[in-house]
Amino acid sequence: MSQEPLIRASDIGQYLFCHRAWWLARIQQVPSSNLAEMAAGSAAHTRHGRQMKSAQRLQQIGVGLMIVAALLGLLLLWMLIRGSVA
């Protein structure tokens, strides 16, 4: 395996945003001074991820309920056509 450093997409994004900050963190290994903001951002991303999963679950439930309603509607229509429902 090569000993070349691994370049991640986040490194490219950080470099494009501020090449000086990338150089300080990646090359000079100077620790970030905004740790509280970074922690808040991570927490916000975690909350957003949970909200997205919840929204996806609700959407799946909604689709399932729509399918059940459509099947019940078809059953009622079939019963009306056959004359089973007065």
N, C-alpha and C positions, 0 to 999 in steps of 0.2 A: 504494500500500500504506500501511496505517496505521503510525504510529510507536509504537503502543501496545506496551508490553513483553509478551513472550510468557510465558504462565504454563503451566508444565509440570505433569504429574501429580505428579512428585517434589516440586515446590514446594508443592503442596497438602498432600502427605503430611508434608513437613517443617513446614509451618505448623501443621497439626493436632497434630503431635507436640510442637512447641515454637515458638510464634509469636515468641518473643524471639530464638531462634536464627535463624529465617527472616529476621527484620527485620535482625539484625546482618549476616548473609551477603548478603542480597539488596539491602537499602536502604543500609546503612552500608558494605558491601563489606569487612567485617572478615574476614581469612582465618581458616580453621578452625584450632584449636589441637590437634586430634586427628588429624593427618595419618597417623600410623602405624596407628591403628585403622582409619581409612578405607581405607588401602592393604591392610590385612589382610582387611577385609571384601570388597573388590573381588577379591582373590585367592581368597577362599573362594567367592564367587559364580562365578568362572571355573572353579574345580575342580568345583563342583556341576554346572555346565552340561556339563562334559565327562563327568561320571559319568552324567548324565541321557541324553546322546547315546549313550553306551556301553550303557546299560540298554535304550534303545529299539532299538538294533541287535541286541542279544541277544534281545529279545522278537520281533523280526521273523524272526530265524533260527529261533527256537523254533516260531513259527507255520508257517514254511516246512517245517520237519522234521515237524511234525504232519500237514501236508497230504500230504507224501510218504509218511508211514506209513499214512495213511488210503487213499491210492491203491494202495499195495502190498497192504494188507489187502483192498481190493475186488478187486484182481487175483487174489489167492490164493483168495478166495471164489468168484469167477467160474470159476477153474480147477477148484476142487473140485466145483462144480455141474456143470460140463461133463464131469467125470470124467477130466481130464487129469492130476491128481495122484493118485498111488497111496496 
